[in-house]
């Protein structure tokens, strides 16, 4: 095992742990979208709603007090409540966007679990075989990392699109992104891309190095031909 490969393997483990913890924590949090809306039937009542991939939290406040936060697991009724609370006219389009980013973010969560298992398998193989085996697991993990990065970008793009619908709704007093949404962008997209690059770097048969060598040869041939 060379210095480059050994360093890459250590960094893959470190960043994979950070990447996995970030995505898992963000997907399980309920506050990707934080909404404050006015009750259409009673102007003195304010509705607070937080929405995440797996579940949502809601409570109602009036001039005197507030109710306890009520958690709800993911369901089709969540979208209907968003439309009711916000007064958004184009409810079907808003619902489709919300369902898309929720579904994709859950898929990202599952991919993170799977890629973590491949990194763990690669690490165990390398420990028991003194670095002779485990390269194929790193390559599979790399492809899974890039798939998760691509899907995460789609997911948070639809969150932003959903928020634009909500911010223009008549009953919405305030709409903002929660900390878990920003954590998902950083961990799912940024750390995911770093993990994918490191997983390729850790492999002896690096795809990035091969692509670089191929483009370099093509460039040299073109320049030499001129």
C-alpha positions, 0 to 999 in steps of 0.5 A: 500500500503506497503513501497516497493510497494509505492516506486516502483510505484514512481520509475516506474513513474520517470524512465518511463518518462526518458525511454520514453523521451530517446527512443522517442528522439533517434528514431526521430533523423536522425543520427544513422549512419553518413557517409562521402563518396567520389563521384565516378564521382568527387573526389573533391565532398564529400557526407555527409549522416545521417540515422535514423529510421524515416528519413535521412539527406544528403548534398554535399560539394566540395572544395568551399562550401556545400549545405544545409542539405536535409531531406528525410522521410523513404523510400525504396530509402534510401537504394539505396542511401546508396549503391550508396554513399558507393559503397557496392557490397552486396547491397541486404544484406545491404538493408535488415539489414537497413530495419530491424533495422529501422522497429524494432526501430519504433516498439520500439517507438510504444511499448514505447508509449503503455507502457507509457499509461499503466503506466499512467493508473495504476497511475490514478487508484491508485490515485482515488482508494487510491492504491487499483487498478492498479496492472494489469496495472503495470504487463502489462507495465512490459511485454511491457518493456521487449518486448521493451528491447528485440527488442531494442537489436535486433535493435542496433545489426543490426545497428552495422551489417549494419555499418560493411558493410558500413565501408568496402565499397570502397567509404566510407571515414568515418563512425560513430555512432551518439549520438542518437544511443548511447541514444537508447542503453542506454534508450531502453535497460538499462533504459527499463530493469530498468523500467521492474524490477521496474514495477514488484517490484511495483506490490503486486503480484511480478513475480520476488519474486515468481520465487525467492521463487520457486527457493529457495524452490527447492534449499532447497529441493535438499540440504535437500535431500542430 
